[in-house]
């Protein structure tokens, strides 16, 4: 494994931010983030009092703001009961802008969220937090869903097509499998764009092919895993709509880790 790729995999879990709102999904995200963080890594848990909601309350805005802040504080308390974060942060403003600012301020390498049960299409229409973060965050993103096969992550699936992004995802998945003694399966779905099978063979002779489209193949196979790891080309905003990583993140049955190369502040 190239040193640079290995470093990327190790650094990915150094500085994690997890957004919580008191829901079971967000608490699961906090638990998985704590599990994945590096031994000396940072886990910051943040809750947002969504001021945008209060603005629409008109004359009742003061009471709504107080209620939103109370709910955010309760979400932080519940998260602290579930995990042992390095720090907690109560933020006020729009949820996505606050979390994006938090990512930049802490130079986070990973943002963890617990997506609700809505579909990808619904997420696009209502501007779901998980969807927007996947489009706009410049760090890796963890979509946390309840583990199915024991302590997280007991089984890891990684999508590979021979691209540099998928090879980076494979490196991260391999490091996690070694760290947690988890089962690791590499999958090359050949029903989409051209797959560089020879490059994948050089990476590992132990991989499986699926004739389906990557989105359908990986989503279906995710039913047999706790964590699906995919690479990202680093697209943001409208360009990210319809990408394999974005579609898989919403359709998978397991947690999904979308790997992006960490950026260093200069």
C-alpha positions, 0 to 999 in steps of 0.5 A: 500500500503506498505510504500516501494512501495509507496515511490518508486512511489513518488520518481519516478518523483523526478529527470527527464531527458528529451532528446530533438532534436527539433521534435514534439515528443521530445517536447511532451516528455518534456511537459509530463515530466514537468506534471509528475515531483514531486512538488519539483522535478527536470526536466533537458532537454538535447540535444546532438550534435551527434559527431558520425554523424560528424565523417563520414563527412570527410573533411566537419566535421568542418561545420557539427559539427557547424551545429549539435551544432546549431541544438542542441541549437535550440532544447533546446530553443524550449524546454524552450519555451514549458516547465520550466526545472530546467536546460538545458544541451548541450552535445556532443558525441553519443546520447545514451552514452551522455544521459546514462551518464547524467542519472548516473551523475544526479542519474535520476529516469526517462528518458523521450523520444519521440519515432519516428514512426518507428516499434520496429523491425526497432528500433532494426535494426537502434539502435533507441535512445528510444529502446537503452535507454529502454534496457540500462537505469537503471531508469524508461523510459517514451515513450511519445506520444500525449495525446488523451483524454484531459490533460495528463494523463486523463486515465491510464491503467496498466498491472498486472500479480501479479509479484512484478514488476507489483505490483510496476507499479500498485502502481505508476499508482494508485498514478498518478490517485489520483494525476491527478484525472484520470481514472484507469483501471487494466488489467490482460492479461491471454494469456501469462505466468501464472497470479496470479489472487488472488494476483491481487484481494488482490491489488484491486477487480476492475480489468479486464481480457483479454484472449489475450497475454499481448503485444497484449492485452495491445497494443490494449487497449492503444488506449483508454488511455493516459498512459499505465504503465508496470513493468520491470524485470530490464533486460538490453542489449540482455536479454531485447529483446523481453520482454513484456515491450519492445514490448508494449512500441513500439506498444502502441498507448498511452504514456508508462511508464516502471517502474523500482525501483529507485536506490540510490547512496551510 
